[in-house]
Amino acid sequence: MHRPAIDDAVIEAVAANTDFEPSDVKVGLRTLHDAVRDRLAEEFAAARDPEGPDHLLLSGPDAAWFAFGFRELESALADAGYEVDEDLLAAAAATNLRAFQEAEGRTVSFSRSLARTYEAPFLYPVRVNKPEPWRAAERHAFATVADLLLAGFAPDAAVDAWAVESMGLPAAEWAERRGVAAASVREAAERARERHGTPGKRVDPADDVAAPPTDEAPAESVYDPGTDRLFVPTDERRAARGGGDLLADDAPGET
């Protein structure tokens, strides 16, 4: 289990008003944190679902805050296979609330119509540390769009290319969501696809690797003196040339 980044002073202040020791509250915090983190992907997806309420309060590079009713917290623990005393859970929830209000300088607000859906109209913020693979994926997504911007793509075209090429969304579907012509989305995606297959695709190219179409490879050799690049042959070419190590046979020697 991973301890959420909540100051000891906050934990101790809440524990002082309960029958629990600060160490007990820390156990409750760790367990609650891990239970919510287990469903991090589902919580982010729910936050973007137009059919339901958005419970995502804040999201930063290291952590996110979500709001839950007390029964929802109990459900998250049960789904994760954890058992926590109800009073200890209440202490952990209160600790998260105090940390949110003191550290972030914010509180939780929600509509009266949403309040009617809860047995007790009170929502607790819960801080969840983003796992390193999740953070790495977010950094990769940012870098992908940033690379397209640095390559001269307009911001909307960069997002279009990322949505279609990186996320696999159908161009027509994404175009409808954006309210633009599908042709412009396809054009952005095609530009990104061509860029990935073009040597020197980086803003500051070095010894890069590219993915050109197979029919653009030299017909007679794996080496193209015009670009000073090698091309891995297809199985068909290897068979036609009699197999063997074509790269070694056709590669230019060191000078």
Accessible surface in RSA format (square Angstrom, percent):
REM  Atomic radii and reference values for relative SASA: ProtOr
REM  Chains: A
REM  Algorithm: Lee & Richards
REM  Probe-radius: 1.40
REM  Slices: 20
REM RES _ NUM      All-atoms   Total-Side   Main-Chain    Non-polar    All polar
REM                ABS   REL    ABS   REL    ABS   REL    ABS   REL    ABS   REL
RES MET A   1   134.72  69.8  57.50  38.1  77.22 183.9  61.79  52.5  72.94  96.6
RES HIS A   2    91.41  50.0  88.98  61.8   2.43   6.2  52.93  54.5  38.48  44.8
RES ARG A   3    92.52  38.8  80.53  41.1  11.99  28.5  36.68  50.1  55.83  33.8
RES PRO A   4     2.19   1.6   1.47   1.3   0.72   2.6   1.47   1.2   0.72   4.5
RES ALA A   5    72.57  66.7  44.12  68.1  28.45  64.7  56.97  80.2  15.60  41.3
RES ILE A   6     7.11   4.0   0.75   0.6   6.35  15.3   3.81   2.7   3.29   8.9
RES ASP A   7   102.57  71.8  94.14  93.7   8.43  19.9  18.84  44.3  83.73  83.5
RES ASP A   8    60.90  42.7  55.73  55.5   5.16  12.2  17.80  41.9  43.10  43.0
RES ALA A   9    71.85  66.1  60.60  93.5  11.24  25.6  63.62  89.6   8.22  21.8
RES VAL A  10    14.07   9.3  12.55  11.4   1.52   3.7  14.05  12.2   0.02   0.0
RES ILE A  11     0.47   0.3   0.47   0.4   0.00   0.0   0.47   0.3   0.00   0.0
RES GLU A  12    91.06  52.3  86.00  65.1   5.06  12.1  21.73  42.0  69.33  56.6
RES ALA A  13    29.47  27.1  18.43  28.4  11.04  25.1  26.89  37.9   2.58   6.8
RES VAL A  14    12.77   8.4  11.10  10.1   1.67   4.0  12.73  11.1   0.04   0.1
RES ALA A  15     4.05   3.7   1.68   2.6   2.37   5.4   1.85   2.6   2.20   5.8
RES ALA A  16    84.69  77.9  44.37  68.5  40.32  91.7  57.39  80.8  27.29  72.3
RES ASN A  17   125.08  86.3  89.12  86.1  35.96  86.6  32.12  77.3  92.96  89.9
RES THR A  18    48.91  34.8  23.21  23.5  25.70  61.3  32.68  43.9  16.23  24.5
RES ASP A  19   152.55 106.9 114.06 113.5  38.50  91.0  39.29  92.5 113.26 113.0
RES PHE A  20    47.00  23.5  40.24  24.9   6.76  17.6  40.43  24.5   6.57  18.8
RES GLU A  21   112.91  64.8 112.50  85.1   0.42   1.0  38.97  75.4  73.95  60.4
RES PRO A  22    42.07  30.7  42.07  38.3   0.00   0.0  42.07  34.7   0.00   0.0
RES SER A  23    70.17  59.3  65.22  87.0   4.94  11.4  48.70 103.7  21.47  30.1
RES ASP A  24    55.51  38.9  54.09  53.8   1.42   3.4   7.13  16.8  48.38  48.2
RES VAL A  25     0.00   0.0   0.00   0.0   0.00   0.0   0.00   0.0   0.00   0.0
RES LYS A  26    49.06  23.9  48.76  29.9   0.30   0.7  13.54  12.2  35.52  37.8
RES VAL A  27    65.05  42.8  65.05  58.9   0.00   0.0  65.05  56.5   0.00   0.0
RES GLY A  28     1.25   1.5   0.00   N/A   1.25   1.5   0.33   0.9   0.92   2.1
RES LEU A  29     2.44   1.4   1.57   1.1   0.87   2.2   1.57   1.1   0.87   2.3
RES ARG A  30    64.75  27.2  64.75  33.0   0.00   0.0  10.79  14.7  53.96  32.7
RES THR A  31    10.96   7.8  10.96  11.1   0.00   0.0   4.79   6.4   6.17   9.3
RES LEU A  32     0.88   0.5   0.88   0.6   0.00   0.0   0.88   0.6   0.00   0.0
RES HIS A  33     1.95   1.1   1.29   0.9   0.66   1.7   1.62   1.7   0.33   0.4
RES ASP A  34     5.66   4.0   5.58   5.6   0.08   0.2   3.73   8.8   1.92   1.9
RES ALA A  35     0.79   0.7   0.00   0.0   0.79   1.8   0.00   0.0   0.79   2.1
RES VAL A  36     0.01   0.0   0.01   0.0   0.00   0.0   0.01   0.0   0.00   0.0
RES ARG A  37    67.40  28.3  59.53  30.3   7.87  18.7   3.11   4.3  64.29  39.0
RES ASP A  38    95.88  67.2  60.88  60.6  35.00  82.8  26.93  63.4  68.95  68.8
RES ARG A  39    63.29  26.6  63.00  32.1   0.29   0.7  19.75  27.0  43.54  26.4
RES LEU A  40     5.64   3.1   4.83   3.5   0.81   2.0   4.83   3.4   0.81   2.2
RES ALA A  41    57.50  52.9  50.14  77.4   7.36  16.7  50.88  71.6   6.62  17.5
RES GLU A  42   109.81  63.0 102.28  77.4   7.53  17.9  59.34 114.8  50.47  41.2
RES GLU A  43    17.44  10.0  15.49  11.7   1.95   4.6   1.18   2.3  16.25  13.3
RES PHE A  44    15.89   8.0  15.54   9.6   0.35   0.9  15.89   9.6   0.00   0.0
RES ALA A  45    64.89  59.7  49.25  76.0  15.65  35.6  58.66  82.6   6.23  16.5
RES ALA A  46    49.85  45.8  43.40  67.0   6.45  14.7  48.24  67.9   1.61   4.3
RES ALA A  47    12.95  11.9   1.58   2.4  11.38  25.9   2.23   3.1  10.72  28.4
RES ARG A  48   165.64  69.5 138.19  70.4  27.45  65.4  74.38 101.7  91.26  55.3
RES ASP A  49    64.88  45.4  56.25  56.0   8.64  20.4  16.08  37.8  48.80  48.7
RES PRO A  50   126.79  92.4  85.25  77.7  41.54 151.0  98.29  81.1  28.50 177.2
RES GLU A  51   156.76  90.0 121.07  91.6  35.69  85.0  51.11  98.9 105.66  86.3
RES GLY A  52    34.51  42.6   0.00   N/A  34.51  42.6  21.47  58.9  13.05  29.2
RES PRO A  53    71.23  51.9  54.98  50.1  16.26  59.1  66.46  54.9   4.78  29.7
RES ASP A  54    94.14  65.9  63.71  63.4  30.43  72.0  27.56  64.9  66.59  66.4
RES HIS A  55    30.64  16.7  27.73  19.3   2.91   7.5  22.91  23.6   7.73   9.0
RES LEU A  56    37.82  21.1  22.35  16.0  15.47  38.9  22.35  15.7  15.47  41.6
RES LEU A  57    51.94  28.9  27.28  19.5  24.66  62.0  29.92  21.0  22.02  59.3
RES LEU A  58    50.97  28.4  45.67  32.7   5.30  13.3  50.97  35.8   0.00   0.0
RES SER A  59    60.33  51.0  22.44  29.9  37.89  87.3  16.85  35.9  43.48  60.9
RES GLY A  60    28.80  35.5   0.00   N/A  28.80  35.5  24.82  68.1   3.98   8.9
RES PRO A  61   109.16  79.6  96.88  88.3  12.28  44.6 106.36  87.8   2.80  17.4
RES ASP A  62    70.99  49.7  68.08  67.8   2.92   6.9  23.54  55.4  47.45  47.3
RES ALA A  63    11.53  10.6   5.58   8.6   5.95  13.5   5.81   8.2   5.72  15.2
RES ALA A  64     0.25   0.2   0.00   0.0   0.25   0.6   0.25   0.4   0.00   0.0
RES TRP A  65    11.13   4.5  11.13   5.4   0.00   0.0   9.01   4.8   2.12   3.4
RES PHE A  66     0.57   0.3   0.57   0.4   0.00   0.0   0.57   0.3   0.00   0.0
RES ALA A  67     2.47   2.3   2.47   3.8   0.00   0.0   2.47   3.5   0.00   0.0
RES PHE A  68     7.05   3.5   7.05   4.4   0.00   0.0   7.05   4.3   0.00   0.0
RES GLY A  69     1.46   1.8   0.00   N/A   1.46   1.8   1.46   4.0   0.00   0.0
RES PHE A  70    39.56  19.8  34.90  21.6   4.66  12.1  34.90  21.2   4.66  13.3
RES ARG A  71   120.15  50.4 114.21  58.2   5.94  14.2  59.68  81.6  60.47  36.6
RES GLU A  72    60.77  34.9  58.08  43.9   2.69   6.4  30.31  58.6  30.46  24.9
RES LEU A  73     0.00   0.0   0.00   0.0   0.00   0.0   0.00   0.0   0.00   0.0
RES GLU A  74    51.80  29.7  46.19  34.9   5.61  13.4  24.84  48.1  26.96  22.0
RES SER A  75    53.41  45.1  46.15  61.6   7.26  16.7  29.79  63.4  23.62  33.1
RES ALA A  76     0.63   0.6   0.10   0.2   0.53   1.2   0.10   0.1   0.53   1.4
RES LEU A  77     6.97   3.9   6.97   5.0   0.00   0.0   6.97   4.9   0.00   0.0
RES ALA A  78    71.53  65.8  49.04  75.7  22.49  51.2  54.36  76.6  17.16  45.5
RES ASP A  79   112.56  78.8  73.80  73.5  38.75  91.6  29.74  70.0  82.81  82.6
RES ALA A  80    33.66  30.9   1.49   2.3  32.17  73.2  12.11  17.0  21.55  57.1
RES GLY A  81    65.27  80.5   0.00   N/A  65.27  80.5  35.00  96.0  30.27  67.8
RES TYR A  82    67.92  31.7  58.85  33.5   9.07  23.6  38.58  29.0  29.34  36.2
RES GLU A  83   174.12 100.0 139.51 105.5  34.61  82.4  58.26 112.7 115.86  94.6
RES VAL A  84    35.47  23.3   6.27   5.7  29.20  70.4  11.83  10.3  23.64  64.1
RES ASP A  85    83.72  58.6  64.93  64.6  18.79  44.4  34.03  80.1  49.69  49.6
RES GLU A  86    94.80  54.4  87.94  66.5   6.86  16.3  29.69  57.4  65.11  53.2
RES ASP A  87    95.74  67.1  90.94  90.5   4.80  11.4  16.77  39.5  78.98  78.8
RES LEU A  88    23.02  12.8  23.02  16.5   0.00   0.0  23.02  16.2   0.00   0.0
RES LEU A  89     2.72   1.5   2.67   1.9   0.05   0.1   2.72   1.9   0.00   0.0
RES ALA A  90    38.81  35.7  36.20  55.9   2.62   6.0  36.54  51.5   2.28   6.0
RES ALA A  91     4.13   3.8   0.38   0.6   3.75   8.5   3.64   5.1   0.49   1.3
RES ALA A  92     0.11   0.1   0.11   0.2   0.00   0.0   0.11   0.2   0.00   0.0
RES ALA A  93     0.00   0.0   0.00   0.0   0.00   0.0   0.00   0.0   0.00   0.0
RES ALA A  94    36.65  33.7  34.13  52.7   2.52   5.7  34.18  48.1   2.47   6.5
RES THR A  95     0.00   0.0   0.00   0.0   0.00   0.0   0.00   0.0   0.00   0.0
RES ASN A  96     3.17   2.2   3.17   3.1   0.00   0.0   0.00   0.0   3.17   3.1
RES LEU A  97    30.16  16.8  30.16  21.6   0.00   0.0  30.16  21.2   0.00   0.0
RES ARG A  98    89.22  37.5  87.76  44.7   1.46   3.5  21.25  29.0  67.98  41.2
RES ALA A  99     5.30   4.9   4.96   7.7   0.34   0.8   5.30   7.5   0.00   0.0
RES PHE A 100     2.67   1.3   2.67   1.7   0.00   0.0   2.67   1.6   0.00   0.0
RES GLN A 101    78.37  43.8  66.26  48.4  12.11  28.8  17.62  37.5  60.75  46.1
RES GLU A 102   105.08  60.3  73.32  55.5  31.76  75.6  42.91  83.0  62.17  50.8
RES ALA A 103    82.89  76.2  41.89  64.7  40.99  93.3  52.13  73.4  30.76  81.5
RES GLU A 104    73.94  42.5  53.17  40.2  20.77  49.4   3.82   7.4  70.12  57.3
RES GLY A 105    62.39  76.9   0.00   N/A  62.39  76.9  30.79  84.5  31.60  70.8
RES ARG A 106   135.16  56.8 125.06  63.8  10.10  24.1  27.69  37.8 107.48  65.1
RES THR A 107    87.89  62.5  69.04  70.0  18.85  44.9  58.51  78.6  29.38  44.4
RES VAL A 108    23.37  15.4   5.29   4.8  18.08  43.6   5.82   5.1  17.55  47.6
RES SER A 109   104.67  88.4  73.91  98.6  30.76  70.9  45.27  96.4  59.40  83.2
RES PHE A 110    65.77  32.9  30.95  19.2  34.82  90.6  42.14  25.5  23.63  67.6
RES SER A 111    62.23  52.6  46.18  61.6  16.05  37.0  49.59 105.6  12.64  17.7
RES ARG A 112   184.98  77.7 172.89  88.1  12.08  28.8  68.20  93.2 116.78  70.8
RES SER A 113    71.10  60.1  62.22  83.0   8.88  20.5  41.72  88.8  29.39  41.2
RES LEU A 114    32.78  18.3  30.03  21.5   2.75   6.9  32.78  23.0   0.00   0.0
RES ALA A 115    18.51  17.0  15.84  24.4   2.67   6.1  16.03  22.6   2.48   6.6
RES ARG A 116   164.89  69.2 129.25  65.9  35.63  84.8  69.38  94.8  95.51  57.9
RES THR A 117   100.98  71.8  62.15  63.0  38.83  92.5  67.78  91.0  33.19  50.2
RES TYR A 118    38.95  18.2  24.94  14.2  14.00  36.4  25.17  18.9  13.77  17.0
RES GLU A 119   147.00  84.4 101.60  76.9  45.40 108.1  56.73 109.7  90.27  73.7
RES ALA A 120    61.74  56.8  54.56  84.2   7.17  16.3  55.53  78.2   6.21  16.5
RES PRO A 121    83.77  61.1  68.83  62.7  14.94  54.3  68.83  56.8  14.94  92.8
RES PHE A 122   101.37  50.7  99.06  61.4   2.31   6.0  99.96  60.6   1.40   4.0
RES LEU A 123     9.42   5.2   4.25   3.0   5.17  13.0   4.25   3.0   5.17  13.9
RES TYR A 124    38.46  18.0  38.46  21.9   0.00   0.0   5.50   4.1  32.96  40.6
RES PRO A 125     0.00   0.0   0.00   0.0   0.00   0.0   0.00   0.0   0.00   0.0
RES VAL A 126     0.88   0.6   0.88   0.8   0.00   0.0   0.88   0.8   0.00   0.0
RES ARG A 127    40.26  16.9  39.48  20.1   0.78   1.9   1.55   2.1  38.71  23.5
RES VAL A 128     0.00   0.0   0.00   0.0   0.00   0.0   0.00   0.0   0.00   0.0
RES ASN A 129    18.25  12.6  18.25  17.6   0.00   0.0  11.61  27.9   6.64   6.4
RES LYS A 130    12.98   6.3   4.83   3.0   8.15  19.4   0.00   0.0  12.98  13.8
RES PRO A 131    43.61  31.8  35.73  32.6   7.88  28.6  43.61  36.0   0.00   0.0
RES GLU A 132    89.41  51.3  81.77  61.9   7.64  18.2  63.00 121.9  26.41  21.6
RES PRO A 133   103.77  75.6  90.49  82.5  13.28  48.3  97.48  80.5   6.30  39.1
RES TRP A 134    68.84  27.6  62.39  30.2   6.44  15.1  67.38  35.9   1.46   2.4
RES ARG A 135    74.48  31.3  73.52  37.5   0.96   2.3   2.28   3.1  72.21  43.8
RES ALA A 136    41.74  38.4  36.73  56.7   5.01  11.4  37.64  53.0   4.10  10.9
RES ALA A 137    61.41  56.5  48.99  75.6  12.42  28.3  56.76  79.9   4.65  12.3
RES GLU A 138    68.05  39.1  58.94  44.6   9.11  21.7  39.72  76.8  28.33  23.1
RES ARG A 139   122.09  51.3 115.96  59.1   6.12  14.6  76.01 103.9  46.07  27.9
RES HIS A 140   129.44  70.7 123.84  86.1   5.60  14.3  85.29  87.9  44.15  51.4
RES ALA A 141    29.05  26.7  27.75  42.8   1.30   3.0  28.63  40.3   0.42   1.1
RES PHE A 142   150.26  75.2 142.70  88.4   7.57  19.7 149.55  90.7   0.72   2.0
RES ALA A 143    44.35  40.8  42.26  65.2   2.09   4.7  44.35  62.5   0.00   0.0
RES THR A 144    22.98  16.3  17.60  17.8   5.39  12.8  18.42  24.7   4.56   6.9
RES VAL A 145    33.23  21.9  33.23  30.1   0.00   0.0  33.23  28.9   0.00   0.0
RES ALA A 146    22.69  20.9  20.88  32.2   1.81   4.1  22.11  31.1   0.58   1.5
RES ASP A 147    65.15  45.6  65.15  64.8   0.00   0.0   6.53  15.4  58.62  58.5
RES LEU A 148     5.84   3.3   5.84   4.2   0.00   0.0   5.84   4.1   0.00   0.0
RES LEU A 149    75.56  42.1  61.06  43.7  14.51  36.5  61.27  43.0  14.29  38.5
RES LEU A 150   122.84  68.4  97.21  69.5  25.63  64.4 100.81  70.8  22.03  59.3
RES ALA A 151    43.12  39.6   8.20  12.7  34.92  79.4  17.24  24.3  25.87  68.5
RES GLY A 152    58.68  72.4   0.00   N/A  58.68  72.4  33.35  91.5  25.33  56.7
RES PHE A 153    12.42   6.2   5.68   3.5   6.73  17.5   5.71   3.5   6.71  19.2
RES ALA A 154    50.88  46.8  41.96  64.8   8.92  20.3  48.52  68.3   2.36   6.3
RES PRO A 155    96.33  70.2  94.83  86.4   1.50   5.5  96.16  79.4   0.18   1.1
RES ASP A 156    75.94  53.2  67.96  67.6   7.98  18.9  27.29  64.2  48.66  48.5
RES ALA A 157    17.23  15.8  15.83  24.4   1.40   3.2  17.23  24.3   0.00   0.0
RES ALA A 158     0.00   0.0   0.00   0.0   0.00   0.0   0.00   0.0   0.00   0.0
RES VAL A 159    58.21  38.3  58.21  52.7   0.00   0.0  58.21  50.6   0.00   0.0
RES ASP A 160     4.04   2.8   4.04   4.0   0.00   0.0   0.00   0.0   4.04   4.0
RES ALA A 161     0.42   0.4   0.12   0.2   0.31   0.7   0.29   0.4   0.13   0.4
RES TRP A 162    65.59  26.3  64.57  31.3   1.02   2.4  61.90  33.0   3.68   6.0
RES ALA A 163     2.99   2.7   2.99   4.6   0.00   0.0   2.99   4.2   0.00   0.0
RES VAL A 164    23.42  15.4  16.96  15.4   6.47  15.6  16.96  14.7   6.47  17.5
RES GLU A 165    62.84  36.1  33.20  25.1  29.64  70.6   9.47  18.3  53.37  43.6
RES SER A 166    62.56  52.9  25.40  33.9  37.17  85.6  18.96  40.4  43.60  61.1
RES MET A 167   110.45  57.2  84.66  56.0  25.79  61.4  72.27  61.4  38.18  50.6
RES GLY A 168    57.55  71.0   0.00   N/A  57.55  71.0  30.12  82.6  27.43  61.4
RES LEU A 169    48.32  26.9  46.12  33.0   2.20   5.5  46.23  32.5   2.10   5.6
RES PRO A 170    77.15  56.2  65.47  59.7  11.68  42.4  77.15  63.7   0.00   0.0
RES ALA A 171    14.91  13.7   8.68  13.4   6.23  14.2   8.68  12.2   6.23  16.5
RES ALA A 172    55.71  51.2  48.88  75.4   6.83  15.5  49.52  69.7   6.19  16.4
RES GLU A 173    78.13  44.9  72.55  54.9   5.58  13.3  33.29  64.4  44.84  36.6
RES TRP A 174    36.66  14.7  36.65  17.7   0.01   0.0  36.66  19.5   0.00   0.0
RES ALA A 175     2.52   2.3   2.49   3.8   0.03   0.1   2.49   3.5   0.03   0.1
RES GLU A 176   145.32  83.4 122.53  92.7  22.79  54.3  47.94  92.7  97.38  79.5
RES ARG A 177   160.51  67.4 121.06  61.7  39.45  93.9  46.22  63.2 114.29  69.3
RES ARG A 178    82.39  34.6  52.79  26.9  29.61  70.5  28.26  38.6  54.14  32.8
RES GLY A 179    68.22  84.1   0.00   N/A  68.22  84.1  36.11  99.1  32.11  71.9
RES VAL A 180    54.75  36.0  33.73  30.5  21.02  50.7  43.29  37.6  11.46  31.1
RES ALA A 181    66.64  61.3  49.11  75.8  17.53  39.9  59.57  83.9   7.07  18.7
RES ALA A 182    27.39  25.2  20.47  31.6   6.92  15.7  20.47  28.8   6.92  18.3
RES ALA A 183    70.10  64.5  61.28  94.6   8.82  20.1  63.72  89.7   6.38  16.9
RES SER A 184    52.17  44.1  43.87  58.6   8.30  19.1  43.41  92.4   8.76  12.3
RES VAL A 185     0.00   0.0   0.00   0.0   0.00   0.0   0.00   0.0   0.00   0.0
RES ARG A 186   126.53  53.1 121.67  62.0   4.86  11.6  54.11  74.0  72.42  43.9
RES GLU A 187   113.34  65.1 105.23  79.6   8.11  19.3  39.30  76.0  74.04  60.5
RES ALA A 188     3.70   3.4   2.26   3.5   1.45   3.3   3.46   4.9   0.24   0.6
RES ALA A 189     1.76   1.6   1.76   2.7   0.00   0.0   1.76   2.5   0.00   0.0
RES GLU A 190    72.02  41.3  71.99  54.5   0.03   0.1  36.62  70.8  35.40  28.9
RES ARG A 191    96.55  40.5  92.01  46.9   4.54  10.8  34.33  46.9  62.22  37.7
RES ALA A 192     2.49   2.3   2.43   3.8   0.05   0.1   2.45   3.5   0.03   0.1
RES ARG A 193   112.26  47.1 105.96  54.0   6.30  15.0  58.16  79.5  54.10  32.8
RES GLU A 194   101.26  58.1  92.10  69.7   9.16  21.8  39.74  76.9  61.52  50.2
RES ARG A 195    37.32  15.7  32.05  16.3   5.27  12.5  24.09  32.9  13.23   8.0
RES HIS A 196    83.81  45.8  82.64  57.4   1.17   3.0  60.35  62.2  23.46  27.3
RES GLY A 197    10.95  13.5   0.00   N/A  10.95  13.5   5.91  16.2   5.04  11.3
RES THR A 198    67.43  48.0  66.23  67.1   1.20   2.9  50.27  67.5  17.16  25.9
RES PRO A 199    53.73  39.2  40.02  36.5  13.72  49.9  40.32  33.3  13.41  83.3
RES GLY A 200    36.49  45.0   0.00   N/A  36.49  45.0  15.12  41.5  21.36  47.8
RES LYS A 201    55.82  27.2  44.53  27.3  11.29  26.9  24.60  22.1  31.21  33.2
RES ARG A 202   120.06  50.4 111.70  56.9   8.36  19.9  34.91  47.7  85.14  51.6
RES VAL A 203    92.74  61.0  59.85  54.2  32.89  79.2  67.85  59.0  24.89  67.5
RES ASP A 204   122.75  86.0 109.19 108.7  13.56  32.1  34.90  82.1  87.85  87.6
RES PRO A 205    68.82  50.2  48.42  44.1  20.40  74.2  48.42  40.0  20.40 126.8
RES ALA A 206    71.87  66.1  46.60  71.9  25.26  57.5  57.97  81.6  13.90  36.8
RES ASP A 207   145.38 101.8 119.40 118.8  25.99  61.4  41.12  96.8 104.27 104.0
RES ASP A 208    14.12   9.9   3.70   3.7  10.42  24.6   0.14   0.3  13.98  13.9
RES VAL A 209   120.87  79.5 115.27 104.4   5.60  13.5 116.69 101.4   4.17  11.3
RES ALA A 210    20.94  19.3   1.46   2.2  19.49  44.3   3.24   4.6  17.70  46.9
RES ALA A 211    75.64  69.5  55.86  86.2  19.78  45.0  61.81  87.1  13.82  36.6
RES PRO A 212    39.29  28.6  24.43  22.3  14.86  54.0  24.43  20.2  14.86  92.3
RES PRO A 213    74.37  54.2  61.56  56.1  12.81  46.6  73.71  60.9   0.66   4.1
RES THR A 214   103.07  73.3  85.32  86.5  17.75  42.3  59.62  80.1  43.45  65.7
RES ASP A 215   127.56  89.4  90.38  90.0  37.18  87.9  50.90 119.8  76.66  76.5
RES GLU A 216   114.16  65.5  87.40  66.1  26.76  63.7  35.82  69.3  78.34  64.0
RES ALA A 217    28.03  25.8  14.11  21.8  13.92  31.7  14.11  19.9  13.92  36.9
RES PRO A 218    30.65  22.3  18.36  16.7  12.29  44.7  30.07  24.8   0.58   3.6
RES ALA A 219    81.97  75.4  55.66  85.9  26.31  59.8  61.44  86.5  20.53  54.4
RES GLU A 220   145.80  83.7 133.40 100.9  12.41  29.5  62.35 120.6  83.46  68.1
RES SER A 221    31.34  26.5  31.02  41.4   0.31   0.7  25.94  55.2   5.40   7.6
RES VAL A 222     0.00   0.0   0.00   0.0   0.00   0.0   0.00   0.0   0.00   0.0
RES TYR A 223    42.97  20.1  39.85  22.7   3.12   8.1  24.17  18.2  18.80  23.2
RES ASP A 224    37.72  26.4  37.72  37.5   0.00   0.0   2.23   5.2  35.49  35.4
RES PRO A 225   102.05  74.4  83.10  75.8  18.95  68.9  83.37  68.8  18.68 116.1
RES GLY A 226    72.32  89.2   0.00   N/A  72.32  89.2  38.03 104.4  34.29  76.8
RES THR A 227    73.57  52.3  50.72  51.4  22.85  54.5  57.94  77.8  15.63  23.6
RES ASP A 228   103.27  72.3  84.96  84.6  18.31  43.3  26.27  61.8  77.00  76.8
RES ARG A 229    56.06  23.5  51.57  26.3   4.49  10.7  16.27  22.2  39.79  24.1
RES LEU A 230    88.88  49.5  62.70  44.9  26.18  65.8  62.83  44.1  26.05  70.1
RES PHE A 231    28.11  14.1  24.29  15.0   3.82   9.9  28.11  17.0   0.00   0.0
RES VAL A 232   122.44  80.6  99.49  90.1  22.96  55.3  99.49  86.4  22.96  62.3
RES PRO A 233    13.27   9.7   1.09   1.0  12.18  44.3   4.08   3.4   9.18  57.1
RES THR A 234    48.53  34.5  40.41  41.0   8.12  19.4  44.11  59.2   4.42   6.7
RES ASP A 235   114.26  80.0 105.59 105.1   8.67  20.5  31.49  74.1  82.77  82.5
RES GLU A 236   130.78  75.1 121.12  91.6   9.66  23.0  71.56 138.4  59.21  48.3
RES ARG A 237    42.66  17.9  41.23  21.0   1.44   3.4  40.19  54.9   2.48   1.5
RES ARG A 238    88.90  37.3  88.83  45.3   0.07   0.2  18.18  24.8  70.72  42.9
RES ALA A 239    81.24  74.7  51.75  79.9  29.48  67.1  62.37  87.8  18.87  50.0
RES ALA A 240    90.41  83.1  47.12  72.7  43.29  98.5  59.64  84.0  30.78  81.5
RES ARG A 241   103.75  43.6  73.61  37.5  30.14  71.8  38.31  52.4  65.44  39.7
RES GLY A 242    67.88  83.7   0.00   N/A  67.88  83.7  36.32  99.7  31.55  70.7
RES GLY A 243    23.98  29.6   0.00   N/A  23.98  29.6  18.24  50.1   5.74  12.9
RES GLY A 244    49.60  61.2   0.00   N/A  49.60  61.2  38.42 105.4  11.18  25.0
RES ASP A 245    87.08  61.0  76.44  76.1  10.64  25.2  33.50  78.8  53.58  53.4
RES LEU A 246     4.19   2.3   4.17   3.0   0.02   0.1   4.17   2.9   0.02   0.1
RES LEU A 247    61.97  34.5  60.42  43.2   1.54   3.9  60.72  42.6   1.25   3.4
RES ALA A 248    68.55  63.0  37.60  58.0  30.95  70.4  47.96  67.5  20.59  54.5
RES ASP A 249   102.18  71.6  67.73  67.4  34.45  81.5  23.01  54.1  79.17  79.0
RES ASP A 250    30.71  21.5  14.16  14.1  16.56  39.1   8.75  20.6  21.96  21.9
RES ALA A 251    36.76  33.8  21.15  32.6  15.62  35.5  21.15  29.8  15.62  41.4
RES PRO A 252    66.52  48.5  40.82  37.2  25.70  93.4  51.25  42.3  15.27  94.9
RES GLY A 253    61.85  76.3   0.00   N/A  61.85  76.3  38.70 106.2  23.15  51.8
RES GLU A 254   179.51 103.1 144.70 109.5  34.81  82.9  66.99 129.6 112.52  91.9
RES THR A 255   180.10 128.1 106.92 108.4  73.18 174.4 108.85 146.2  71.24 107.7
END  Absolute sums over single chains surface
CHAIN  1 A    15176.5      11703.1       3473.3       8434.5       6742.0
END  Absolute sums over all chains
TOTAL         15176.5      11703.1       3473.3       8434.5       6742.0
